[in-house]
């Protein structure tokens, strides 16, 4: 096992969002490109990949490729793209609006005459979604649709119109072409950890987390129950324990298979949701899309990371409090599919419903990130104090304190008999969090997560690639400025002002939609002049200028391509 793996690990978090998952294809291409440049030794790019819903599917395809490709990430970006190319499906509306310029321009003319009529792109999206969701055709390689009729309330406005259910057997079959199930990985073999989140619809106090790493201990329930029906499953150490102390559940599985992936991905109207027996209560539990409870599974990643390494460290230390083993620090990449700060106020039913969906499924992990940063600083400070005390001849007193049982957290069943040493060295620490946020486009429509048309999927992939490149460059600048503050080159006030300017000027929205090239170059030149004046080190200057230069080159290239495309259209 590499020393770096024990000190620092890299994690990737994919959010759920249906067809919006194509955006993660583009972002992954850029993340892969970045981390590949940084990794010079064993090719270890990602230690943990966690996902929910479509994010769970993307995560599974990537880890599945790694396993099929002889424990190598090479070609993983291309494999994920291939997977999504198989999900693309044309519609009548997509062909009309994308291939018939007269039809599109006529629709836009109606929109210009009456703004109450949707623009062409919104109309293309709406009617494509309608065809996918409310006609028998479905989406090949994803699902088939089936109409259902009801008469529960004899309501003529609803009961006599069909509602639709979705059969995902096609997705199960399609996934098996890319992944050799079940996925079972291990730390000892240097393999990545796959984490998928789901929700038990009969008890949604906590998420259900499926893990490709086996547990390091048997489930804490009656031993006879563990043995029943799970022979040959590595002592039943693939299981998920969830709920609370009054209502606890344990479900077993044999590594991550199609059932676990679909349990994380299938929404409320799916047919045949996966069901798994709860070995504590003896009941069958039905599992739904994990996005309903945790669409950005950063918290689940941190908890799983902490629990695994706390137990691992106990084995390494063997009860010796002088032997220190710290949980590996995490560098985390998060891809968000649902916009956090849209500018407009929705006025019609379609946009109101769309905004509600974004609110329900957007990223809520900022506080988790904040707490993780605070705990990182706390653990570093406590460790320095421990080392100081030992250097003053107080090792015996330090060991006595570290060996004590924690008073409050030990009351929780999961942490029973936890010592202060476990708390100090087992807490998850975060070095950096890289966030890539999708911006909402002008043609936003409720149900956008169902638009699997080629034009939309390709647009999402390209947008994800551009947004990721800009976001990574911008975050590199922010982290570099934070280092200047830590090293005393900038005051806290100066550094905060620089970071504020970088975040305001170098957002994808500002660069791509609000600034002219002249404004962009003026801002860049001012920024470079400031660096030249304030920073003396040539190496520091390079770190602060190169990412900004890359952003300028990207935006200029896009501007030139847009002008060229407009010119070509005008010829015809």
Buried (B, 14 or more C-beta within 10 A) or exposed (E): EEEBBBEBBBBBBBBBBBBBBBBBBBBBBBBBBBBBEEBEEEEBBBBBBBBBBBBBBBBBBBBBBBBBEEBEBBEBBEBBBBBBBBBBBBBEBBBBBBEEEEBBEEBBEBBEEEEEBBBBBBBBBBBBBBBBBBEEEBBBBBBBBBEEEEEEEEEEEEEEEEEBBBBBEBBBEBBEEBBEBBBBBEBEEBBBBBBBBBBBBBBBBBBBBBBBBBBBEEBEBEEEBBEEEBEEBEBBBBBBBBBEEEEBBBBBBBBBBBBBBBBBBBBEBBBBBBEBBBBBBEEEBBBBBBBBBBBBBBBBBBBBBBBBBBBBBBEEBEEEBEEBBBBBBBBBBBBBBBBBEBEEEBEEEBBEEBBEBBEEBBBEBEEBBEBBBEBBEEBEEBBEEBEEBBEEEBBEEBBEBBEEEBEEEBEEEEBEEBBBBBBBBBBBBBBBBBBBBBBBBEBBBBBBBBBBBBBBBBBBBBBBBBBBBBBBBBBBBBBBBBBBBEEEBBEEEBBBEBBEBBBEBBBBBBBBEEBEEEEBBEBBEEBBEEBEEBBEEEEBBBBBBBBBEBBBEBBEEBBEEEEEEEEEEEEE
